Amino acid sequence: MASNVTDPIGNNNVTADDLADNNTKTTTATNDLDDEIGTAGDDNLQVVNDTETSINDDVANIMINEVELNPPGSDLDGEWIELYNPVDADTNLTNFEIRTSFKSATIQLPPEAVIEANGTYLIELDGQILSNTAESLVLANSSGEIIDRTPSLVDRSDDERTWQRVPDGGDEWQFTAGTRGQLNDPGEQADATRSATSSSTAQCQGTAGCAEGMAIRIVDGDTLYVRVNSTIHKVDLALVSAPSRMDDGFIESTSFTRSLCLGSHVLIDQDDKLLTSDSSIIAVVYCESANLNSELLNNNYAALDAGQCQTSEFASQRWAREYGC
């Protein structure tokens, strides 16, 4: 659902059409880092269609509604996915499948599976199939047509919170107390919801743009795309220079940023004195409460861009001074 909220950063943004399929690009970036990842869903499926004629065959509205990536304790046999049916008729899910991005696994629904009208359908997974970082799921019907997909999701919490649509079937995903097999009720779950405003101690400084969103694609260690409402921003990190694709350390640096930020709520604090570079916003980025700029330097995944020290708003901050500004 498109949003009419005013862009809080300005005109340096990328539209959804410019970025094309954001989830596909996220998966592609993951595949660049993990050569063993292939393409899911190549096998042909045998269609079994002997369900009652009263079952609704219009399946375009079925969607992935809730995902448990990282259950408490061991992930073995504890992961699950929930589908949601927003229409007023039972729907045939025969030979539907869910494809994962990280391990390229294909999860096939059982023969004659049916999801009740305005209800949910729970899929309990055998073994550990889902990744706790940078996982994106695709739902395909019996013809192999993709009818729904999730954003890239990250769950490092090892608890009973899940990623879920709030309200059921909506466009917004929240990380909140799980509602396994039940409808997601935002009124009851509001206190447990994680968001950049409620759980992060990070605050914007200065007078330039400040925005909250979700990291949807990692280009390299110091460049990422962030969705803010209906707008997608390309963000370059201030005072930080991470290895480019052909340099040593690129995989390690990019993987670090991906693990810390992809799928997470982020706060973008635009640099007052270095507003933009080409089509990118220059900023400090907080993934949850972690300062990504500082974390890259602290873990030796990037070097200080000393050329910005004379002009950047953030040059006087402690983490920047410690590395030479």
Secondary structure as UniProt FT lines:
FT   HELIX           16..19
FT   HELIX           22..33
FT   TURN            35..36
FT   TURN            53..54
FT   TURN            60..61
FT   STRAND          63..68
FT   TURN            76..78
FT   STRAND          80..84
FT   STRAND          91..92
FT   TURN            94..95
FT   STRAND          97..100
FT   STRAND          106..108
FT   TURN            111..112
FT   STRAND          114..115
FT   TURN            117..118
FT   STRAND          120..124
FT   STRAND          137..140
FT   TURN            142..143
FT   STRAND          146..149
FT   STRAND          161..165
FT   TURN            168..169
FT   STRAND          173..177
FT   TURN            180..181
FT   HELIX           186..189
FT   HELIX           190..192
FT   HELIX           196..199
FT   STRAND          210..220
FT   TURN            221..222
FT   STRAND          223..228
FT   TURN            229..230
FT   STRAND          231..237
FT   TURN            238..239
FT   STRAND          240..241
FT   TURN            245..246
FT   TURN            248..249
FT   HELIX           250..261
FT   TURN            262..263
FT   STRAND          265..270
FT   STRAND          276..277
FT   TURN            278..279
FT   STRAND          280..287
FT   TURN            288..289
FT   STRAND          290..291
FT   HELIX           292..298
FT   TURN            299..300
FT   STRAND          303..304
FT   HELIX           306..308
FT   TURN            309..311
FT   HELIX           313..316
FT   HELIX           318..322
FT   TURN            323..324
//
